[in-house]
Amino acid sequence: MLPMGRSSTWDILNNGRPKRRWLRRLGWAVALLLAPFLTLVVVAEVYFRHVPYTIHPDDAVTPQQGKVGEGLWIRYLGVSGYEVSDGTTTILLDPTATRPRPTELLLPLASDPLLEEPLCPRADFILVNHPHHDHSLDVAAIAKRTGAEVYGSTSTCNLARSRGVDAAKTHPVEPGDELTLGSFTVTVGEAKHVPILGMDPPFAGEVSPEAGALWFWQFGLDETISFHLQSAGGASLWFHPTVLYEQGELRELKADALIYGINGEPLRAERTKAIVEASGAGLVLPTHYDNFMQPLNAGLALFPGVDVETFRRHMKSYNREHEAGEVRWAVLDYGQRVFVPHPAP
């Protein structure tokens, strides 16, 4: 016969009361730890929900036709992504088809070939503004499939190499570099990323060429750059997809068209006017305005906080104040193209 003390302990454990009490306490502790995180996820899903956007008549572009050799076609791919072609050479700028939702950012990110292949069927060269996932996630997959060469910061090129792109087809560049890419002459300019959550630069770092799976914050930002593209026929484009602009970043090179970011902080009229004037562009394409937390097939939606109306007001004001000729602008829908003709001889 067991002693009374031992028998009582056995009876209590057999009843499971301490065990159930311990499990309840553990459950509450886990719930309290996860509650802020889960709340943040729910808030993000609501905040970044899809709200359809209809392009304002003032921002719409009339479809234009052009023949091979007459100019450039610029096709919008979403986020700050574009396909630029003169009919001979095709250059992709920040091509991004894979767009993780907030809940998908809880896991390492990977390119989806079912999305990137139909969006970007061909490419000769890929130019990348900076290596954050919304600019670079699909670059390696597109480069491997098409044979395109990749140009960008060291981190951008290391990311491509880590995903299987031949090192010989990745080319780190710096402001001031001048490149001959097929029928284009490309000059590398400067740019600056806006701070995010107090981080300046945000998610700074350098991706290793041996990097494995990466979470979104591990797409390390080492440098932000811009590109001036000029085709053999003369039509030219400045790709500056960030809202910050400082005098001199465009290296005094004029262009027929300007792609300019309008996301990240409130738009300032003097900054918009300064970059439009410095570019000399007759066509301005605002960019990085769409909600890249939603899939392309959901249709166009603005990223929360993006103020297209203010951009429109700035452009109208610019045209009123300048007599050198009216500057057009256009907010493009997914897949929409605009044509930039070669300048008259």
N, C-alpha and C positions, 0 to 999 in steps of 0.2 A: 504494500500500500504506500502511495506517494505521500510525502509530507504535505500538510495543509497549504503551506506557502507555494510549493511547486504546483500543486493541483489548481490553486486559484489562478496562477499565472497561465497555466495551460488552458483553463476554461476561457480566460479573457482573450488569449490569442486565437483560440478555436472559434470564438464568436466573431472574430475579425474586427472588433471595434477600433483598436489602435491602428490597424492597417487601413481601415476605411477612413479614419480621421487623418492619417498621414497622406493618403491619396487625395483627399479633399483639399488639404492645405497645399499640396503640390500643384493641384489643378488651378487653385486660385492664384498661386504665385505665377504660374505660367501665363494665365489669362491676363494678369496685371502687367506682366512684362510685354506681352504681345499686343495689348490693347492700343497703345499709341501707334505702333507700327501698322496694325490693321486699319486703324482709323485714318492714318495717312494714306494708305492704299485706296480706301473707299473715297476719301476726299479727292485724291488724284483722278480716280475714274470719273467722278462727277465733274471736276473742274475741267478735265480734258475731253469731256464728252463731245460727240459729233454734233455740231450745229451748222446745218447747211448754209452756204453763202452763195448769193447770186451776185455776179459781177455787175457793178454799177455801169450804166450807159456811158458815163464819162470815162470809164476805165477800160472800156471794150476796144478791141482792135479790129479793124476791117481786114478780113483775109486778103493777103496779097499773093500774087503769083510771080514766080521768077524762073528763069531757065538756068540750066547748068552754065556756070561761068559768068552769071550776071550779078551775083551777090551771095549773101549768107542766109541760111535758114537757121532759125533758133527755135528749138522745141523745148517746152517746159516739162520737166520730169517730176516735179514735186520737191519740197523743201527748198534747197538752193541748187537743185540739179537741172542741167540743160544739155541738150545735144546741139552742137554747132557744126554745120557742114557747108562747104562751098561746092559740093557735088563731087569733089575729088578726095578730100580728107575729112574724116569725121572725128571730132574731139568731144569727149564727154567732160562736163564740169560737175563735180560733186554728185555723181549719179547715185541716187538712193531710192530703191524700191521697197526694201524690207523696213517696215516702220513699226517697231515694237510698241504695244500698248503699255500703259503704266504697270499693269500686273506682270507683263512679260519682262519688264526691267528688273524683276526680282531674280532672274536667272541669267546665266551667261548668254551673250548674244551671238547669233549666227545668221549669215545671209541665206535667203530662201530663193533657190534657183527658179521656182515656179513663178516668182514675182519679178526677179531681175532680168531674166532672159527675154520675155516679151516686151518689157519696157525699153531695154537697150540691146536690140538685136545685133548691132555692129559697133565697133569702135576701133580707131587706129591709135588714139592717145587718150589718156585720162589725166586731167588736172584737178588737184584737190586743194581746197582753200585751207583746211585744217583737219586733224585726224579724229575729232569727236565722231561718235557712231552715226549721227544723223547726216554726216558728210562722207563717211568712209566705209560703212559697214559692207556695202556690196562691191567695193572697188576690186578686191582680189578675185572674187568670183567672175566678174565681168572680164577682167584682164586675162584670166586663165582661159576662159571660153573663147574670147575674140582674138587673143594674141596681142592686145593693146599694151603699150608701154605706159608706166605710171610715173607722174611727176608731182612732187609735193615736198613736204618737210621730211626730215630724217625719220620722225615717228611714223608718218604716213607710209613711207617706203618700207620701214621695218615691219609694219602691220601687214602690208602686202606680201612681203617675203615670208612672214610667219604663217601665212595661209597658202603657200605653195607657188607664189609668183616667182619666176626666175629672177635672181638678183640682177642679171644683166638687163632686165626690162624695168628696173626701178631706178629712178633718178632723183636724188635729193637736190633741191634747188634753193637758191637764196635770192632776196631782192637784188635786182641789177643784172641777173643772168639773162642772156638772150639766146633763144633756142630756135632752131629750124625744125618744125614738126610737119612733115609732109609739105603741103602747099601753104602752110601758115608760118609766119614769124611770130614768136611768142616772147614777150618781155615780162619778167617777174617783178611785181611791185610789192609794196608793204600793205599791211592791214593790222587791225587789232581787234581781238575778241572782247565783247562786253563782259563785265564781271557777272558772276552768277552766285547768289547766296553769299556774297561777301568775298568770293574767291576771285582773285585777279592775278594771273589768268586762271580760269576755272578748270579743275581736273588736270592740273599741270603734270607733266612727266614725259617720259619717252618710252614708247612700246619697244620691247625687245624683238629682234628678228626671230627669236625662238619662242615667242609668246604662245601659250596655249589658249584655252577658253578665257574670255574676258568679260567681266561685268561692264556696264556702261561707263562707270567712273574710271575704268582702267584704260580707256582709249585716250592715252595721255597726250595733252596739248603741249607741244614744244614751240610751235611757231604758227602764225596766221599770215597767209600771203594772198596776194591778188595777181591777176594775170591780164595782160593786154594781148589780144589776138588780132593779127592782121593777115588777111588772105592775100594770095598772090595778085588778085584783081584789085585790091585796095580797100575793100570794106573791112571795118575794124570794130572791135568790141572790147570794152573794159569789164572784167568780172571782179567785182568788189562786193561780195555778198554779206558784209557786216555793216551795221548801222554807224559805227564809229568811223570818223574820217578826220585826218589831219592833213594840213597843207603839205604838199610834196609827195604824198603817197602814190599819186598817179604819174610821177616822174615826168611831168610836163608833156605826156603823150596824149594826143587827142584821139577820139574814137567816134564812130558813127552811132554806136549804141552803148548804153551803160546799164549793167545789172548791179543794183544797189540794195543791200539788205535793209529792212525796216523793222527788224525784230530785236528785242533785248532791252530797250530803254525808250523813254518818250522821244518822239521825233522833234528835232529843233530846226526851225525854218532856215536859220543861218547855215547850218551844217548841210542840209539838203541843197540849198542854193550853191554852196561852195563846191560840192562834189560835182554837181551838174555843170557848173561853169568851168571847172577845171577839166572835165572830160571833153567838153565841147560837143556832147552827144545831141543828136536830133531826136533820139528815141531813148526813153528811160524805162527800164523794166524793174519795178520793185520786186524783191524776192524774200524768201524765208518768212512768208506771211501765212502759209497754210498750216493746218493742224497736223503735224507729222506724228502725233500720237494715235492717229487713226489711219486705217488702211486706205490705199488709193481708191479702191473700188467703192468706198463709201461716198465718194464725191467730194468736191471742194468744200472746205470749212476753214475759217480763220483760226490761227493759233490764239489762245486767250491773251488779251491785252494788245494785240496788234491793231494799230490805228490806221487803216487804209484811208479813212476820210481825211485825216490830217495830212497825209502824204498828198492826196489829191488837192487839198487846199494850198499846200506849199507849191505844187507845180503850177497851179493857176496863177498864184501870186508871182512866181518866177517869170511866167510869160508876160504878165502885165508890166513888169519892171524892165524887161529886156526887149530891145528892138531888133536884135540880130536874127530873128526868125523864131517861129513858134516851135517849142519842144513838145513832141508827142510822148505819151506814156501809155502803158497797157498792163493791166493785171491779167495774167494768163491762167486759163484753166488747164487741168492736167492734159498733156498731150497736144496742147494748142501750139501752133507755130506762127512766127512772124518772119517776114523777109526784109533783109537790109540790103539794098542795092549797092553795087560798087559806085563810088563817086564818079561823076562825069569827068572825062579827060580834059 
